[in-house]
Amino acid sequence: MFQLESRLSPEQRAAMVRIQELAAESEANLYLVGGAVRDVVSGMSIRDLDFTIEGNPSRVIHELEKGGARVTKRDDSQRSAELLLSGEVDASISAAREDIYSRPGAKPDTRFSTIMEDLRRRDFSINAIAISLNPNSRGLLLDPTNGLADLERREIRALSIHSFTNQPARLLRALRYEARMGFKMESRTRDWFNLALERELQTTIPSEDAGSEFRQVAREERPAAVLKSWEASGLLEVVNATLAKRHPDYEAINRIFKVREDMVSSGLRPRLFAPVTAAILGRLKDSERKTVLGKMGFPAAELRAVQELESEALKIVKLLTGPKTASPRDAYLFLEKAPLDLLSYILAESSNGKAVAKIRMHFSKWKPLRQALPGVAAELEALGMERGAKFDKVVEDFFQLQLLGRARKPEDYAKILRKLAGIKEAPKKPEEKKKPEKPRKKGEAPGKPEAAAPNGPVTPPKIEPHRMAPGKSAPAAKPKTKARKK
């Protein structure tokens, strides 16, 4: 459990805690499943949080919506929903279920069941692992299909001989996992995969399922590798014949991901679904792009974001080159509120040097200065100013000076903060002057310094006997005279 929590971002951790609280209030068993558990074990970045509840998750979903979460996709028949939670956290919540097929390839009948049955119905063993989030068993790992061993072997293993027959979209998914994780299909799974292609099961993939897989590619960290794998296997045509004919714009994909790498190194997590989708479809004409997007079955908000990407980016470029953002302060305030995906798209595709320079300055200089303001506030507090409205104004004024290129050296912070806050510098203590020595007369020897008074008792000097100089005799002693008697 510690490994999981240490790998989550603060926003993901907060989202998981909130969903645990709601599940406990509903007295429902909650599990983290699928990709999140797989990515924790394999050491990959955790993109989504997938939760499964034994029972009906509608109350949990409703409470999350009341708290500000946005449902991006809902399937009431499956009792599942995809959500965008606070902090831009992607999550899905679904009821534990079992799929029952009357014959291979038929539409399944759904029966709501236990977590173990839910794991066994899944596509691949590496996705059939769960972690209990319930108070009495928190952290318990559930692995009924031995998916951990496949993760160690770096293999993708289908759970049924009818896996591709029942859901042909798994053909696209298997290749996506191979490209994303660097895994290989297990030998028997590869045979089933090839047999499905020989039977041309890929032609039976519903357009909505193909669009769902394409949507996942646009959120991958290596979309170019996935698309090339689909092309090599002849599956890109299944996604869209026009895209297969024109080919994805791999150069545009590389440009947008170069920008993404720079942002991630700066501590940002941009959501680049719209720019990446536009890059993939970059070789298509406007009318062709519109037709392709119409067949993908994207949620309305995502479809609108892709269609309006270029026009919204042009509006930002126009504002960045106009008088409203001429000063660094105004440019910063505008860019701080601008969507990251639009700024990323401009950095990757715009030829307007002025707009691009301001965006780069925002991420490389202005934003780091803003993030360092807590240290400035601590220094101002150390100078003796109490926190409050005036305190906040001084910190903000200091930041405005930094935007103008001033107050950049840490050794100048205290002086500038004192000036902005009106704090006088404490007066320095006057130094004691030494008394001048009396001038000595010509030929006078310098006076000896007085000996320091001894700390202990004074021992008198030892009296030496008188010694005569050599060659001289000691004076004769006078004889003693006796006193006369009267």
N, C-alpha and C positions, 0 to 999 in steps of 0.2 A: 504494500500500500504506500509505503514511503517512496518507493521508486516512481509510482504513478504521480503522487502529489508533487514530487520534486520536478517532474517533467512538464507539468501543466503551467501555463502562464497564470499570473495573478487573476486575470479576468476569467479564465477557464475554471480555476479553482473555486472562485466565488460562485460561478454558475452551478458547478457540481454540488456545492454545499447547499445552495438554495433549493435545488431539485430534490436533494436528499430530505430536506426539511418538509417539503410539500408531500413527498411520498410517505414519510412517517406520519404526517397528519392524516393522510388518507388510509393509513394502515395497509399499504400496498408494498409488496416486495420489489425492490429496485436493483437493477444491474447495469453496469457499464459493459457494453458488448462491442463486437465487431472491430472496425478499423482502429478505434482508439486503443483497445487492448493490444491489438496486433502491432501498432506503431510503438507502444510503450516497450513491449518485449523486444522488438527488432531494433530499437534505438533510433527510430525515425521521428521527425517532428509530428506532433499531434495536431491535425487540422480540424477535425470535427469531434464532437462528443455525442456518441450514440447510446441512448438509454432504452432499456426494455423493462416494462412493468408487467408483473403478473396480475392481470385485472384490466380495468378500464382506465386509461391515462387521461381521459378528457378533463377531469377536475384539475389535475396538475397543469395541463396545457392552458386551461382557462385562467388559472391563477398567475401563470407566467405572463399571459397576455395582459392581465390587469396590472402587472408590474412593469410593463413597457416592452415586453418581447414582441417581435413581429413574426407572424406565421407566414412563411414564404411558400409553403406547399402543404396541402392537407388531403388526407384520404380517409374519409369516415368509415368506408367499408373495411379498411384494414386497421382502423383505430390508430392511425399514425399521423405525425406532423413533423415538418421541418421548420426550424425556428432560427431567427437571428436574435440572440440574447444581448444583454448589456455588455459593452466592451467589444462589440463586433465578434461575438463568439457564435460559431455555427454549431447547431445541435439538432438532433432528431430524437423523438420520443415515440415509441410504438408499444403495442400490446404484444405479449408473448403469444405466439400462434403456431399452428401446425398446418401445412399445406398438404391436402390429400388429392392425388391425381387419379381420375378414373382410368386413364390410359396415358402413356407417354405423350407429351406435347399438348394434352388437353388443358383447358383452363381449370385451375385447381379450386377445390372447395376449401374454405378457410374455417378452422376451428380454433378458438382461443384456448390456449393450453399453458403448460409450465415452461420454465426457462430451459430445461433440458431438451424438451421436444422442439423448442424454438431454435436452439443451437444446431440440432441434428438436421433441420430442414434447410440449412443455409447452403450457399454455393460451394465454398472451399473451406478446407479444414482450418486455414489460418484466420478465417473470419468467424469461426465457431468457438471462440473463447470468450469467457465472461468473468467479470470481477463483481462479487457481491458488495453492495453498498448498504446493506441492512445492519442495524445495530448489533444483532447477535452473531452475525457472521461476516462482519466488515473485513474486506480484504481477501476473502476466500476465493481462490481461482477455480473456475469450472472449465474443464476441457474434455468433453465426452468423446471427441473424435481425434484426440492426440495431435492437435494442431501445433502445440509447442515443439514437438519433434520435427515437424515439417518446417517450422521457422528456423530451427537450428540447421536443418539440411538445406535451407534456402530453396524450398520446393513449393510449388502450387499444386495441391491435390484436390481433385473434385470428389465430392462425397457420394456420388451415385453415377452409375453407368448411364442413367438417363438425365444427367445434370444439364447437358447442352441441348438435349431434346426438349426437356420441359421448359427451359428458358434459353433460347438461342442467343439472347443478348450477352450471356456469359462468355461467348466466344470473344467479343470485344473486351470484356472485363478481364479475362485471363491474360490477354496480350498487354492490357494496360498495367496490370500488376507486374508482369515481367519487366516492362520498360521502367516502371516507377521504382521498383525495389531491387532490380538486378537479379531476380529469381528466375528459375526455369520450371517448366511444367514437369511434374512427375511422369515417368515413362508411360504408365497406363492412362493417365489424363491426357498426355499428348496423343496417344492412339485414339482416344475418344474424340479429341479435338479434330484430328485429321479426318476421322470418319464422318463427323458432322459436316465438315466442309465438302467432302465427297457427295454427301446427300443434299448439299446446297441448303442446309438449314439456315444459313445466314440470310437467305432471301425472305425468310419468314419473320425476321425481326421486326416487330412493330415500330413505326416511326417514332412513337413516343419513347420507347425504350432506347432506340438509337440516339435520340436527342438527349436523353438522360445521361447516357455514357459520354456523349460529346460535351455536355455540361460539366461532367466531372473532369474531362481532359483540360478544359479551360481553367480549372482550379488546381491543376497538377503543377509540381515544381519542374517537371521535365516534359512539357506537352509535345515538343518537337520529336522526342524519342518515341512517344506513344503513337503519334500520327504516322511516323515513318514505318513503325511496326505494322500498323493497320494497312498502309499502302502496300507493303511487301507481301502481306497475306491476302490482298485483294478485298479487304473488308471496308476500306474507306468509301468505296462506291455504295456500300450498304447504308452508310451514314448519310451520304448525299452524292448523287452521280455528278452534279456540276462541280462540287468541290474536288472530287476525285479527278475530274478532267482538267481543271485549272491548277490543281495542286495547292496545298497550303503555302502561305508566304512565310517561309522559314526565316528569311532575313528580318522581317518585321517582328517575328516571335523572339529572335535573339536580341533585338534592340530593346524590346520592352522588358525582357528578363535581365538585361544588363542594368537597366534602371532599378529594377526590383532588388538586385543584389546590393546596389549602393544604398538603397533605403533600409534594407534589413541590417546592413552594417552600421547604420545610424540609429538603430533601435526601433525602427518603424515596421509596421506589419500591414502593408497596403493590400486591399482586396482588389485584385486585378482581373476579375472575371470579364468585365466589359472590354478593357483594352486588349486582353489576350484573345478574346473571341473576334474582335475586329481585326487583329493581326492575322489570325488563322484564315479569315475570309478576305484578306487584303488583295488577292488577285482577282476577286470577282467584281463584276460590274455592280453598280448600285441596285439595279433591278434584280440581278441574280442574288445579291446578298439579301435583299428583302424577302425573296422567295424562299431561300434556304432557312432564314431565321423563322419564317412563318411555319415551317414544317417541323421545327425542332421541339415544339411543345414547351418552350421556356415559360416560367412564371412571368406574369405581366410586368412586374417591376424590373426583372432582369432583361426582358426583351426591350423595354423602353430605354433602359440604360445603354444597351448596345446601339440601338437605333439613333439615339440623341447624343452619342459620345462626341462625334466630330463637331457638331454645332455648339455644344456646351463648351468644348475646349476652345473654340474660336472666340467665344465671349470672354473667356478668361484672358486669352492673349491680348484682346483689344483693351481690356481694362488695365492690364499690366503695362501697356505701352502708352496709356493716356495720362492726363494730369491728376486723376484721382489717386493714383499710386506713385506719384512722383517722389514723395519723401520716403525715406526708409521706414518711418513709423507707419505710414499709411499702407505701404506695400506689405509690411509684416502683418498688420492686422487683417488685411485682405487674404493673404496666403494662409494664415493660421486657420481660417474658416473654410478654405477651398477644399473640395474632396481630393483625397490622395490619388484616386484612380485617374482623375482628370489631369492632375499635375504630372503624374507618371506618363500619361499618354503624350502630353506636350513635350516633356523632356525627350521622349523617344522619337517623336514624329515632327515636331514643329521646326521650321527654319527661321523663326523670328528670334534673332540673337538677344535682343533686349529682354523679352519675356523669359527666355530660357536662363539668362544670366541672373535675373531676379529670383527665379525659383531655385537655382543652384545656391545662391547666396543665402536664401532662406533655410535650406537644409544643412548647409555646411558651416554657416557662421551664426545667423540669427537664432535658430532654434537651440543650438548648444549653449548660447549665452543665456537664453531664457531658462534652460534647464539648470543652469548654475546659480540662479538667483537665490535659492535657499541658503547658499553659503554667504551671499552678500547680506541677506537678512540677518543671519547669525552674527556677522561682524557688526552690523548696525546696532543690534541688541547689546553686544558687548561694549559698545561705546556709551551705553546708558539710556538709550531711547526705548520707551515702552511701546509694545505693539498696539496698533489701533489704526484709525483712518489716516492720520498723518504719517505714521510709520509706513503703511502701504504706499502712500504717495511718494515718499522719499525713495523707496525701492523701485517704483515704476519710473520715476524721473532718472534714476541711475541707469536703468535699462535703456531709456531713450537716448542717453548720452552714449551708451555702448553702440547703439544702432548707428550713431553718427560717427563712429570710429574713435570715440574718446573713452576714457575709463577702462582701458583694456589691460593695464598692468596691475597685478594684484597689490604691488607695493604702494600704489596710488589710491587704493580703495578707501582707506580710513580718512585721508585728507578730503577726498571728494564727498564722502558721506557726511563728514562734519559740516562741510560747507552747505550741502543740501538741507541738512537737518537743523542748521543754526546752532550746532554744538561747538562752544569755544574750547580750544585746546587748553588743557591744564597748564598753568604757568610753571616754568622750570624753576627749581630751587637754586638760589644764588650760590655761587662757589665761594668758600672762605679764602680771603686774600692773605698771603703770607707777609709777615712783617719784614721790611727791608733791613738788611744787615748794615751796621754802622761802618762807615769807611775806615780802613786801617791807615795808620800813619806809615810814611815811607820807611822801610826797613824793619817794620814791626812784624814779628812772627804771628801767624794766625793763631788765634786763641784755641786752646784745646777744649773740646766739648766736655761739658760737665758730666762726671760719671753718674750713672743712674743709681738711685738709691737702692741698696740691697733689700731683697724681700725678707730674708731670714735674719737671725742674730749675727752681729758683727764680731768677727774674731780679731782680737788685737794682733798687731804684727809681732813677730818673734824678735826679741832683742838679741843681737849678736854680740859676743864679747869683743872688747876693743883690741885691735891688733896693731902693733907698732910697725912702722916702716922698717925694712931691712937696714942693718948697720947702726941702728940706734938702740941704746939700752934703756930699760925702763927706769924711771926715777926711783932713787932709794927711799925706802919707807922711813918716816920719822920715828925715832924711838919714843916709847910711851914714858911720860914722867909721872913719878909717884907724887902724891899730894903730901906736903909737909905737915907734921903734927905741931900744933901750937903748944 
